Amino acid sequence: MEKRDENGLNKASRTLLLLGILFVAVNLRPALSSIGPLIDMIRQDIGLSDTLLGLLTSLPLIAFGVVSTITPLFTKRFGIGNTLLGALILLTTGIIVRSLGSVFELYLGTILLGIAIAFGNVLIPALIKRNFPHKAGLVTSLYSGIMSLGAAFAAGLSIPLAKELNLGWRGSLAVWAVLAVMAVIIWIPNIKRIKRTPPRRSFKEAMKKLSGSLLVWKLALYMGLQSLTFYVILAWLPAILIDRGFEASYSGWMLSLSQATGIIGAIFIPIWAGSRKDQRLVITFLVGVEVIALIGLMIPGVGMIELWTGLIGIAIGGTFGLALLLIVLRSKDAETAAELSGFVQSIGYFIAAAGPFIVGVIYDLTKEWNYALILLIVLAFFKLLMGVAAGKNRRI
């Protein structure tokens, strides 16, 4: 007789469900990372100011913060499988609307896809808890790794799609709707593989309990600080290197390097952390690597920019994967994982949204990037304090 797991799934069904999760995961970043390289083309075409163009990056983060908290409302009503299907359809719609052309559609589509991605961000950890609790480290590494890979590919292909294939910025953005449609097709058969269970508590009760837990807040701050560092590096690393005297093209390649090494961290760190009952050593290691790399960037005479940039990428990618894994490991069941994921990511992305803006203000006031790097080092030690508390082997 064929062996089935606690959810009634055989090996083939679990494999197909994992494939569906990975197809959802690969769609959670291209719509975001594809926009940055095209900013100049969009500016020249429709004449938006830098402030309005900046909104194209910050609007999805604001959507993450708002929608993440209320995601459990949808899962309690429709189930995780149906909610994710709705999110994928909304993502496809948002990508298409954004590429239609006018300013209104550009921003409306951005808001729609930000809402859709927020659902995916929250629900994948809950699915991992429900269907792969004994392989959480491995599955989280696959999930976070393929998210990073999708982001890197989209960022790298945006300009070639727009210029070499003559698609323009609209066509370059629209291409990623094809990937989203593929995810919808692959996901639909998986809905029946996700067993629905009646909710054990109301949304209001869940939020009250989570907000009253010190551990939850420390986990949320850990998630927020790692996201803040990621988005600061994403927004300002090229500008920092250009200010150090490097060429713009080299500075852009260094940002690509940080994204590439981030994939390494996102894949291997969750596997290492998942093999341990206590994650405090892993958290300390990542903060140490991050601080060393930031200090290296602060001292231009030291050189080895490629090394410091690569190390920052590994630290940020690994911390992202670890933050997702901690949500899974600290939850006692899938319902708690969905609630915890929503709460933690909501707080986290609101914190992250402030990072690039604050660093920009610091540079405007001081005309010196080292003050911003010192801020990141101080926040890294605060992240260590929050992480050490969240890394202990206990459940919420």
Phi, psi and omega in degrees: 000135183293134182284134178237154180274186184293344177264006178081017183257139173274180185298318181297318180294320178296321179296317179293324176294318178298319177300318178298317178299318181292327177290326173295314184300318184292345179268356188274357180231330183305321180296336179269313186282344181283343187280324185305307181297341184264001186304315181297321179295319179294318180300313182293327185281313186242004168067038178279150176284165178299324179298314180291325177294324177298330178297333180296334176271321185279332181302314177300323179295320176296319177299319177303313183296319183286313189282327184305317183297321187268359179305317179302334175301320181285320181291326178293331181271316189247347185089159183294316184299311180292324178296319178293323176299314177301321180295319180294321177295318178295322178298313178301314179299314181299318180297317181293313181300317182299330185267004183288330171139309187281167180299316181301312182293326179301315182280322177298314179298321179297318178295316181298314182289330175296318177297315182298315181294326178301317177300314180297317179306318185283321193274335180298314176302324178294320178295320178298318179297320183288314191251344181224047185296331183271353178233036186299319181297313181295312183293322177296323178295319177296315182296308182290326178295316182287331172298313180295322179296317178299319179296316182295316180297315182297318179297320182286331185268347186304308182291314177303320178296319183288319188259308185288327176263003176057036179273344186071174182293328180293313179294322179298319178288324184290333183306325186287352172293331179298316179296322179293320178297319177301319179296321177300313182298318182286330184283324186309312179295340182281344182301320181288345179275353181257105183290127178273135177238143180296137180299142183268350181204161179282163177300316181298317180295319180297314181295325179296316180292317181295316182292343179268002182259124178296323179298319179299316180294323178293321177294321179294319179293323177298313178299316182296317182291325177292322179292321179301313180299317180302311185286332174294313179297317180299320184278324194239351182304312178302318180296321178298315183289322177298320178294335177280354177106004179275156180289155182298320181295318177297318181297321176295320178294327178293324175296319177298321178298318180297324178290322181293314179289337174299327177297319179300312179298318182294333180276312191272328182297313179299327177296314178298311182294323181291340179278355182246146175285331182240130186256010185295323178297317180297316180299315180297318179300313182296318178296320178300314178298317181297315181295317178301316181294319180294320177296320178301319179291334181286340186245091185304327183294340182290329182074210179054042181302322180300320180294311182296320180294317178297319180293320177299318179299314179299315182296314182291315179297318179294321180293323177297310179299321180293320179299319177295318180296321180299325177299318180292312186291329183273355179264142180272342179203175185294324180295316177296321180298319179294317180293314180295317179300316179297313182295311184296315182288329176298307178299317184300315184284332172295320176295315183298321183299333182279339188301300181302324180294313181298317179296321176299319178295316180301316181291320178301324183280327189249338186057032181217122184285339183298330178295322177293320179292324176297320177301316180296324178293316178299316179294330178296320179289325175294322176297323178298316179299315179293319183292320179299323177291319182283341185276353178291149183283090176205165183244152176270000000 
